[in-house]
Amino acid sequence: MAASSNSSLSGSSVSSDAEEYQPPIWKSYLYQLQQEAPRPKRIICPGEVENRPKYYGREFHGIISREQADELLGGVEGAYILRESQRQPGCYTLALRFGNQTLNYRLFYDGKHFVGEKRFESIHDLVTDGLITLYIETKASEYISKMTTNPIYEHIGYATLLREKVSRRLSRSKNESRKTSVANEEHTAVEKISSLVRRAALTHNDNHFNYEKTHNFKVHTFRGPHWCEYCANFMWGLIAQGVRCSDCGLNVHKQCSKHVPNDCQPDLKRIKKVYCCDLTTLVKAHNTQRPMVVDICIREIEARVTKTSVIRWIKSGWGEFGLLGVTWIVGPGLKSEGLYRVSGFTEHIEDVKMAFDRDGEKADISANIYPDINIITGALKLYFRDLPIPVITYDTYPKFIEAAKISNADERLEAVHEVLMLLPPAHYETLRYLMIHLKKVTLNEKDNFMNAENLGIVFGPTLMRSPEDSTLTTLQDMRYQKLIVQILIENEDVLF
């Protein structure tokens, strides 16, 4: 089919770092077909129709038969009228002339007009989109069925060159802070290049942690001509022409989205918050092994020096007690009594949450700002509770519960290990890092009074939630949740 290299069609422009590149060769056949599609022709009713719905115009002809509708359309391609059903009063039909026949569609209105999934502000737009779809699917049905067989997704000539440039730039510095700012650095190089090229550049960058992540596709309406970044074909129609990944910005046909690999590379510009964000999405967006909230909070807790007040009393000669003074005993944060069990002030924990959402890795949670260590532990627990998919995922939850029910200790440990291997890499790494930390907490049990069982009670419902929204199931599973976390802490050196 004819191809076009017109950059105005592709919607792509090239940044200063990519001056050598040519815009991709988008396949323009379907675009040309859309231009050829019949245009809507409204057939106006000559007289005023009683009881005409207020959301229909003069194209409404009242209660008429199919035969009468066919006669009114006069064999003109794209002509349309609206009518009320003779057999079902109160039900409305769009009669549309296409392909030398009259097509009748049941018409609905709920604030917008629709005959299928798409909803339109006006009948004119609905008919325009319908004619485009009918025309393209009639003329190019075989072509459309084969669109995904030769995708540009895995191999684009100009993407390879760009990938090398971006990779060289990204590899100039290997320090940790550099790793966490990959997305920002890459943004300056390919700001106006398509998301497909951005994906290619990041995928081949050796700094980027290679966690598999599915794309978060949502139906999207593209303004102006737009091309699929998987098959390179035009996205036809007026609205909801395709889907866009809300995490990385990849734009593809709905049918092409089924063939796109699980290689989403989230863009920091699209990640609006830290809390309540999918765990894998967050770590890929920040280019870290684990959520930076977990790293920052645990580092702060383990490095924190706490002060405990001890009140000293003096007994007078008359047998009465008086206050002599207060002594502050300084010790490591891990020795803080009731660590993770004692709650910090809710409003201060919310402040920490907002700091992470607002400032990301630059959030200040130091003792100067939040002297109470329980605020930091509370913020960490809140992060885990707010995850849309828990650290121990919904898929693996029932398997963990079944493992916890095994009576033989060795067999139970083996079963837990097998289920751990089913966790997504980012979830596994987060859980591993947390268990190493909690093991350190238990080593200070004589001071903080927190053993593995106590921590299991705290973290069981925090790290794992039943996929069933049932209070009874939750209550029944609580002891097994506690036991799983207890096993993970006590055996972290063996299990991870």
ABEGO torsion letter per residue (X at the ends): XBBBABAAAAGBBBBAAAAABBBBBBBAAAAAAAAABBBBBBBBBABBBBGBBAABBAABAEBBBAAAAAAAAGGBBGBBBBBBBAABBGBBBBBBBBGGBBBBBBBBBAGBBBABABBBABAAAAAAAAAAAAAAAAAAAAAAAAAAABBAAABBAAAAAAAAAAAAAAAABABAAAAAAAAAAAAAAAAABBAAAAAAAAAABAABBBBBBBBBBBBBBBBEBBBBAAAGBBBBEABGABBBBAAAGBBBBAAAAAABBBABBBBAAABABABGBBAAAAAAAAGBABBAAAAAAAAAAAABBBBBBBBBBBBBAAGBBBBAEBBBBBBBAAABBGBGABBBBAAAAAAAAAAAAAAEAABBABAAABABAAAAAAAAAAAAAABABBABBAAAAAAAAAAAABABAAAAAAAAAAAAAABBAAAAAAAAAAAAAAAAAAAAAAAAGBBAAAAAAAAAAAABBBABBBAAAAAAAAAAAAAAAAAAAAAAAAAX
